[in-house]
Amino acid sequence: MFEVEYPQIDPSIKPEHRFMSAYEQKIEVPDKNFRFLLIAGEPYVTIAFKIPALELDMSEDKFVESWDA
């Protein structure tokens, strides 16, 4: 579980997220065992979390996202 706070974000903006393959990034040597979760919301820089590249259960009762403006 990740909880990110953006206290200075405009209330009309909802942060976005996406999963990125290790092969898309250019910071470190790609490792097929990992992927990245990116979270972006202006005026903040995009942040990334390195997570295992396991199959994700995106079903409604397993994958939950929430934004409290």
Backbone as a printed PyTorch tensor [residue, N CA C, xyz], in Angstrom:
tensor([[[  0.8440,  -1.1740,   0.0000],
         [  0.0000,   0.0000,   0.0000],
         [  0.8930,   1.2420,   0.0000]],

        [[  0.5000,   2.2280,  -0.7900],
         [  1.2180,   3.4930,  -0.8580],
         [  0.2460,   4.6040,  -0.5010]],

        [[  0.7060,   5.5190,   0.3220],
         [ -0.0840,   6.7030,   0.6440],
         [  0.7920,   7.9110,   0.3710]],

        [[  0.3500,   8.7640,  -0.5450],
         [  1.1250,   9.9330,  -0.9450],
         [  0.2860,  11.1660,  -0.6490]],

        [[  0.8950,  12.1530,  -0.0390],
         [  0.1920,  13.4020,   0.2640],
         [  0.7310,  14.5190,  -0.6150]],

        [[ -0.1900,  15.2650,  -1.1980],
         [  0.1450,  16.4160,  -2.0270],
         [ -0.5960,  17.6260,  -1.4670]],

        [[ -0.0970,  18.2320,  -0.3850],
         [ -0.8320,  19.3130,   0.2680],
         [ -0.9840,  20.5850,  -0.5640]],

        [[ -0.1270,  20.8000,  -1.5590],
         [ -0.1900,  22.0390,  -2.3340],
         [ -0.8160,  21.8550,  -3.7170]],

        [[ -1.4030,  20.7060,  -3.9700],
         [ -1.9930,  20.4540,  -5.2840],
         [ -3.3290,  21.1840,  -5.3950]],

        [[ -3.6410,  21.6410,  -6.5840],
         [ -4.9280,  22.2940,  -6.8480],
         [ -6.0420,  21.2580,  -6.6430]],

        [[ -7.0840,  21.5750,  -5.8800],
         [ -8.1480,  20.6020,  -5.6160],
         [ -8.8530,  20.0750,  -6.8630]],

        [[ -8.7460,  20.7840,  -7.9740],
         [ -9.3960,  20.3220,  -9.2050],
         [ -8.5410,  19.2930,  -9.9610]],

        [[ -7.3260,  19.0680,  -9.4970],
         [ -6.4190,  18.1260, -10.1640],
         [ -6.3740,  16.8250,  -9.3870]],

        [[ -6.5510,  15.7240, -10.0940],
         [ -6.4260,  14.3980,  -9.4870],
         [ -5.1000,  13.7970,  -9.9430]],

        [[ -4.2370,  13.4050,  -9.0080],
         [ -2.9730,  12.7780,  -9.4040],
         [ -3.2310,  11.5320, -10.2580]],

        [[ -2.2900,  11.2330, -11.1260],
         [ -2.4020,  10.0660, -11.9890],
         [ -1.2990,   9.0780, -11.6610]],

        [[ -1.5390,   7.8250, -11.9890],
         [ -0.5290,   6.7970, -11.7700],
         [ -0.4450,   5.9040, -13.0080]],

        [[  0.6870,   5.2240, -13.1160],
         [  0.8410,   4.2110, -14.1560],
         [  1.9670,   3.2710, -13.7530]],

        [[  1.9380,   2.0850, -14.3090],
         [  2.9910,   1.1140, -14.0830],
         [  3.9370,   1.1650, -15.2780]],

        [[  5.2380,   1.1360, -14.9880],
         [  6.2490,   1.2600, -16.0260],
         [  7.2020,   0.0730, -15.9540]],

        [[  7.5090,  -0.4800, -17.0890],
         [  8.4750,  -1.5700, -17.1820],
         [  9.8620,  -1.0730, -16.7840]],

        [[ 10.6660,  -1.9480, -16.2460],
         [ 12.0480,  -1.5980, -15.9020],
         [ 12.8380,  -1.2090, -17.1470]],

        [[ 12.3820,  -1.6590, -18.3160],
         [ 13.0870,  -1.3700, -19.5610],
         [ 12.7740,   0.0230, -20.1000]],

        [[ 11.7570,   0.6770, -19.5800],
         [ 11.4140,   2.0390, -20.0040],
         [ 12.2620,   3.0980, -19.3140]],

        [[ 12.7760,   2.7920, -18.1420],
         [ 13.5360,   3.7850, -17.3860],
         [ 14.9880,   3.7770, -17.8090]],

        [[ 15.6760,   4.8970, -17.5650],
         [ 17.0710,   5.0520, -17.9920],
         [ 18.0090,   5.3620, -16.8210]],

        [[ 17.5590,   5.1070, -15.5930],
         [ 18.3540,   5.4510, -14.4060],
         [ 19.2780,   4.3020, -13.9920]],

        [[ 18.7780,   3.0720, -14.0700],
         [ 19.5760,   1.9280, -13.6540],
         [ 19.4640,   0.8170, -14.6910]],

        [[ 20.3120,  -0.1780, -14.5680],
         [ 20.2840,  -1.3130, -15.4890],
         [ 18.9370,  -2.0190, -15.3430]],

        [[ 18.2290,  -2.2460, -16.4580],
         [ 16.9180,  -2.8960, -16.3770],
         [ 17.0050,  -4.2910, -15.7480]],

        [[ 16.0380,  -4.5860, -14.9160],
         [ 15.9380,  -5.8930, -14.2700],
         [ 14.5210,  -6.3910, -14.4850]],

        [[ 14.3600,  -7.4900, -15.1960],
         [ 13.0330,  -8.0080, -15.5280],
         [ 12.2170,  -8.4030, -14.3050]],

        [[ 12.8400,  -8.4710, -13.1490],
         [ 12.1480,  -8.8590, -11.9230],
         [ 11.4180,  -7.6960, -11.2470]],

        [[ 11.5800,  -6.4990, -11.7970],
         [ 10.9630,  -5.3220, -11.1870],
         [ 10.2360,  -4.4740, -12.2160]],

        [[  9.3190,  -3.6570, -11.7320],
         [  8.6490,  -2.6200, -12.5150],
         [  8.5300,  -1.4170, -11.5930]],

        [[  7.9880,  -0.3340, -12.1040],
         [  7.8720,   0.8850, -11.3160],
         [  6.4380,   1.3790, -11.3110]],

        [[  6.0140,   1.8700, -10.1690],
         [  4.7310,   2.5560, -10.0450],
         [  5.0580,   4.0390, -10.0140]],

        [[  4.5480,   4.7920, -11.0020],
         [  4.7750,   6.2290, -11.0670],
         [  3.5100,   6.9640, -10.6550]],

        [[  3.6870,   8.0220,  -9.8660],
         [  2.5750,   8.8530,  -9.4270],
         [  2.9420,  10.2980,  -9.7330]],

        [[  2.0260,  11.0000, -10.4220],
         [  2.2940,  12.3730, -10.8470],
         [  1.1210,  13.2710, -10.5100]],

        [[  1.4240,  14.4640, -10.0740],
         [  0.4140,  15.4800,  -9.7880],
         [  1.0710,  16.8430,  -9.7290]],

        [[  0.7120,  17.7280, -10.6460],
         [  1.2740,  19.0830, -10.6670],
         [  0.8860,  19.8160,  -9.3930]],

        [[  1.7590,  20.5490,  -8.7730],
         [  3.0610,  21.0600,  -9.1790],
         [  4.2220,  20.1740,  -8.7330]],

        [[  3.9630,  18.9560,  -8.3310],
         [  5.0060,  18.0810,  -7.7980],
         [  5.7050,  17.3100,  -8.9110]],

        [[  6.9430,  16.9110,  -8.6440],
         [  7.6620,  16.0610,  -9.5820],
         [  7.0730,  14.6580,  -9.5030]],

        [[  7.1940,  13.9130, -10.5650],
         [  6.7120,  12.5360, -10.5930],
         [  7.5840,  11.6920,  -9.6740]],

        [[  6.9350,  10.8460,  -8.8830],
         [  7.6720,   9.9430,  -7.9990],
         [  7.4750,   8.5130,  -8.4880]],

        [[  8.4350,   7.6480,  -8.1690],
         [  8.3650,   6.2590,  -8.6100],
         [  8.7180,   5.3360,  -7.4550]],

        [[  8.0290,   4.2130,  -7.4200],
         [  8.3020,   3.1610,  -6.4490],
         [  8.6940,   1.9150,  -7.2260]],

        [[  9.7930,   1.3060,  -6.8590],
         [ 10.2460,   0.0780,  -7.5080],
         [  9.5420,  -1.0870,  -6.8140]],

        [[  8.8260,  -1.8810,  -7.6000],
         [  8.0500,  -2.9830,  -7.0420],
         [  8.3410,  -4.2670,  -7.8120]],

        [[  8.1040,  -5.4260,  -7.1980],
         [  8.3190,  -6.6870,  -7.9140],
         [  7.4210,  -6.7760,  -9.1510]],

        [[  7.9340,  -7.3870, -10.1960],
         [  7.1910,  -7.5250, -11.4540],
         [  6.3160,  -8.7780, -11.4260]],

        [[  5.4690,  -8.8430, -10.4300],
         [  4.5300,  -9.9490, -10.3160],
         [  3.2220,  -9.5610, -10.9890]],

        [[  2.4180, -10.5520, -11.3270],
         [  1.1150, -10.2520, -11.9180],
         [  0.2610,  -9.5350, -10.8840]],

        [[ -0.3820,  -8.4520, -11.2930],
         [ -1.2060,  -7.6670, -10.3910],
         [ -2.6680,  -8.0630, -10.5340]],

        [[ -3.3330,  -8.1910,  -9.4100],
         [ -4.7710,  -8.4660,  -9.4180],
         [ -5.4740,  -7.1200,  -9.4430]],

        [[ -5.9560,  -6.7240, -10.6140],
         [ -6.5790,  -5.4160, -10.7850],
         [ -8.0980,  -5.4740, -10.6110]],

        [[ -8.5970,  -6.5480, -10.0150],
         [-10.0410,  -6.6490,  -9.8130],
         [-10.5010,  -5.5750,  -8.8290]],

        [[-11.7670,  -5.2400,  -8.9160],
         [-12.3200,  -4.1150,  -8.1620],
         [-12.1300,  -4.2480,  -6.6520]],

        [[-12.1890,  -5.4560,  -6.1310],
         [-12.0470,  -5.6290,  -4.6810],
         [-10.5900,  -5.7400,  -4.2320]],

        [[ -9.6560,  -5.8140,  -5.1540],
         [ -8.2350,  -5.9350,  -4.8090],
         [ -7.4310,  -4.6680,  -5.0830]],

        [[ -7.7200,  -3.9980,  -6.1950],
         [ -6.9610,  -2.8020,  -6.5720],
         [ -7.8290,  -1.5700,  -6.2510]],

        [[ -7.3830,  -0.7970,  -5.2740],
         [ -8.1650,   0.3530,  -4.8120],
         [ -7.3160,   1.6030,  -4.9330]],

        [[ -7.8970,   2.6340,  -5.5000],
         [ -7.2400,   3.9360,  -5.5060],
         [ -8.2530,   4.9600,  -4.9920]],

        [[ -7.7390,   5.9230,  -4.2820],
         [ -8.6170,   6.9220,  -3.6800],
         [ -7.9020,   8.2610,  -3.6820]],

        [[ -8.6680,   9.3200,  -3.9280],
         [ -8.1070,  10.6730,  -3.8830],
         [ -9.0070,  11.5230,  -3.0310]],

        [[ -8.4610,  12.0440,  -1.9410],
         [ -9.2030,  12.9200,  -1.0330],
         [ -8.7410,  14.3440,  -1.2930]],

        [[ -9.4890,  15.0480,  -2.1380],
         [ -9.0960,  16.4120,  -2.4900],
         [ -9.1500,  17.3360,  -1.2890]]])
